[in-house]
Amino acid sequence: MSEKTFTSPNISCHHCTNTIERELGELEGVEAVQADPKTKQVQVRWSEPATWDRIRATLDELGYPAQE
């Protein structure tokens, strides 16, 4: 299992965090997603077949790129 916490500067409200949590949560292997609109931080926990590259690509597609 892998886990990463990062900032996504485009997060501005709960709608943003709900979108991130829903879309990442649908990826196979993603076990948990928690996003905070106040800190603009996202915590993701996953195992195979999910990968950080796939999670990051999904965030880019959604318009919420990760800053590590």
LUMPA-405924 format. One record per residue: residue number from 1; y, z, x of N, C-alpha, C in turn. Coordinates in Angstrom, 1 decimal, decimal comma. Layout:
REM LUMPA-405924
> marvex n.Y n.Z n.X ca.Y ca.Z ca.X c.Y c.Z c.X
> NUM Y Z X Y Z X Y Z X
...
END
This chain:
REM LUMPA-405924
> marvex n.Y n.Z n.X ca.Y ca.Z ca.X c.Y c.Z c.X
> 1 -1,2 0,0 0,8 0,0 0,0 0,0 1,2 0,0 0,9
> 2 2,3 -0,8 0,5 3,5 -0,8 1,2 4,6 -0,4 0,3
> 3 5,7 0,1 0,9 6,9 0,5 0,1 8,1 0,2 0,9
> 4 9,2 -0,2 0,1 10,4 -0,5 0,8 11,6 -0,1 -0,2
> 5 12,6 0,4 0,4 13,9 0,7 -0,3 14,9 -0,1 0,3
> 6 15,7 -0,8 -0,5 16,8 -1,7 0,0 17,9 -1,7 -1,0
> 7 19,0 -2,3 -0,5 20,2 -2,4 -1,4 20,4 -3,8 -1,8
> 8 20,8 -4,0 -3,1 21,1 -5,3 -3,6 22,5 -5,2 -4,1
> 9 23,5 -5,8 -3,4 24,9 -5,6 -3,7 25,3 -6,2 -5,1
> 10 24,5 -7,1 -5,6 24,9 -7,8 -6,9 24,5 -6,9 -8,1
> 11 23,9 -5,8 -7,9 23,6 -4,9 -9,1 24,9 -4,3 -9,5
> 12 25,2 -4,4 -10,9 26,4 -3,9 -11,4 26,2 -3,0 -12,6
> 13 25,0 -3,1 -13,2 24,8 -2,3 -14,5 23,3 -2,1 -14,7
> 14 23,0 -1,4 -15,9 21,6 -1,2 -16,2 20,9 -2,5 -16,6
> 15 21,6 -3,5 -17,1 21,0 -4,8 -17,4 20,4 -5,4 -16,2
> 16 21,2 -5,3 -15,1 20,7 -5,8 -13,8 19,4 -5,1 -13,3
> 17 19,5 -3,7 -13,4 18,3 -3,0 -13,0 17,1 -3,2 -13,9
> 18 17,3 -3,4 -15,2 16,2 -3,7 -16,1 15,6 -5,0 -15,7
> 19 16,4 -6,0 -15,4 15,9 -7,3 -15,1 15,1 -7,3 -13,8
> 20 15,6 -6,6 -12,8 14,8 -6,4 -11,5 13,5 -5,7 -11,8
> 21 13,5 -4,6 -12,5 12,3 -3,9 -12,7 11,3 -4,7 -13,5
> 22 11,8 -5,4 -14,5 10,9 -6,2 -15,4 10,2 -7,3 -14,6
> 23 11,1 -8,1 -13,9 10,6 -9,3 -13,2 9,7 -9,0 -12,0
> 24 10,1 -8,0 -11,2 9,3 -7,6 -10,1 8,0 -6,9 -10,6
> 25 8,1 -6,2 -11,7 6,9 -5,5 -12,2 5,9 -6,5 -12,7
> 26 6,2 -7,7 -13,0 5,3 -8,7 -13,5 4,5 -9,4 -12,3
> 27 5,0 -9,2 -11,1 4,3 -9,8 -10,0 3,0 -9,1 -9,7
> 28 1,9 -9,8 -9,6 0,6 -9,2 -9,3 0,6 -8,4 -8,0
> 29 0,2 -7,2 -8,1 0,2 -6,3 -6,9 1,3 -5,3 -6,8
> 30 2,4 -5,6 -7,6 3,5 -4,7 -7,6 3,2 -3,5 -8,5
> 31 3,2 -2,3 -7,9 2,8 -1,1 -8,6 3,9 -0,3 -9,2
> 32 5,1 -0,3 -8,6 6,2 0,4 -9,1 7,5 -0,2 -8,6
> 33 8,5 -0,2 -9,5 9,9 -0,6 -9,2 10,8 0,3 -9,8
> 34 11,8 0,8 -9,0 12,8 1,7 -9,5 14,1 1,2 -8,9
> 35 15,1 0,9 -9,8 16,4 0,5 -9,4 17,5 1,4 -9,9
> 36 18,5 1,6 -9,2 19,6 2,5 -9,6 20,9 1,7 -9,5
> 37 21,6 1,6 -10,7 22,9 0,8 -10,7 24,0 1,5 -9,9
> 38 23,9 2,8 -9,8 25,0 3,6 -9,1 25,0 3,3 -7,6
> 39 23,8 3,4 -7,1 23,7 3,3 -5,6 23,4 1,8 -5,2
> 40 23,0 1,0 -6,2 22,6 -0,4 -5,9 21,3 -0,5 -5,1
> 41 20,5 0,6 -5,1 19,3 0,6 -4,4 18,1 0,3 -5,2
> 42 17,1 -0,3 -4,6 15,9 -0,6 -5,3 14,7 -0,1 -4,4
> 43 13,7 0,5 -5,1 12,5 1,0 -4,4 11,4 0,2 -5,0
> 44 10,6 -0,4 -4,1 9,4 -1,2 -4,6 8,2 -0,7 -3,9
> 45 7,1 -0,5 -4,6 5,8 -0,2 -4,0 4,8 -1,3 -4,4
> 46 4,0 -1,8 -3,5 3,1 -2,9 -3,8 1,9 -2,8 -2,9
> 47 0,9 -3,6 -3,3 -0,3 -3,8 -2,5 -0,7 -5,3 -2,7
> 48 -1,7 -5,8 -1,9 -2,1 -7,2 -2,1 -2,5 -7,5 -3,5
> 49 -2,3 -8,6 -4,0 -1,8 -9,8 -3,3 -0,3 -10,0 -3,2
> 50 0,5 -9,0 -3,6 2,0 -9,1 -3,5 2,3 -8,9 -2,0
> 51 3,4 -9,6 -1,6 3,9 -9,5 -0,3 5,4 -9,3 -0,3
> 52 6,0 -8,8 0,7 7,4 -8,6 0,8 8,2 -9,9 0,7
> 53 7,6 -11,0 1,3 8,2 -12,3 1,2 8,3 -12,8 -0,2
> 54 7,3 -12,6 -1,0 7,3 -13,0 -2,4 8,2 -12,1 -3,2
> 55 8,3 -10,9 -3,0 9,2 -10,0 -3,7 10,6 -10,4 -3,4
> 56 10,9 -10,6 -2,1 12,3 -11,0 -1,7 12,7 -12,4 -2,3
> 57 11,7 -13,3 -2,3 12,0 -14,6 -2,9 12,3 -14,5 -4,4
> 58 11,6 -13,6 -5,1 11,9 -13,4 -6,5 13,2 -12,8 -6,7
> 59 13,6 -11,8 -5,9 15,0 -11,3 -6,0 16,0 -12,3 -5,7
> 60 15,8 -13,2 -4,8 16,8 -14,3 -4,5 16,9 -15,2 -5,7
> 61 15,8 -15,5 -6,4 15,8 -16,4 -7,6 16,5 -15,7 -8,7
> 62 16,4 -14,4 -8,8 17,1 -13,7 -9,9 18,6 -13,5 -9,6
> 63 19,0 -13,7 -8,4 20,4 -13,5 -8,0 20,7 -12,1 -7,5
> 64 19,7 -11,4 -7,1 19,9 -10,0 -6,6 19,2 -9,9 -5,2
> 65 19,8 -10,7 -4,2 19,2 -10,7 -2,9 19,1 -9,3 -2,3
> 66 18,1 -9,0 -1,5 17,9 -7,7 -0,8 18,6 -7,7 0,5
> 67 19,3 -6,6 0,7 19,9 -6,3 2,0 19,1 -5,1 2,6
> 68 18,5 -5,4 3,8 17,7 -4,3 4,4 18,6 -3,5 5,4
END
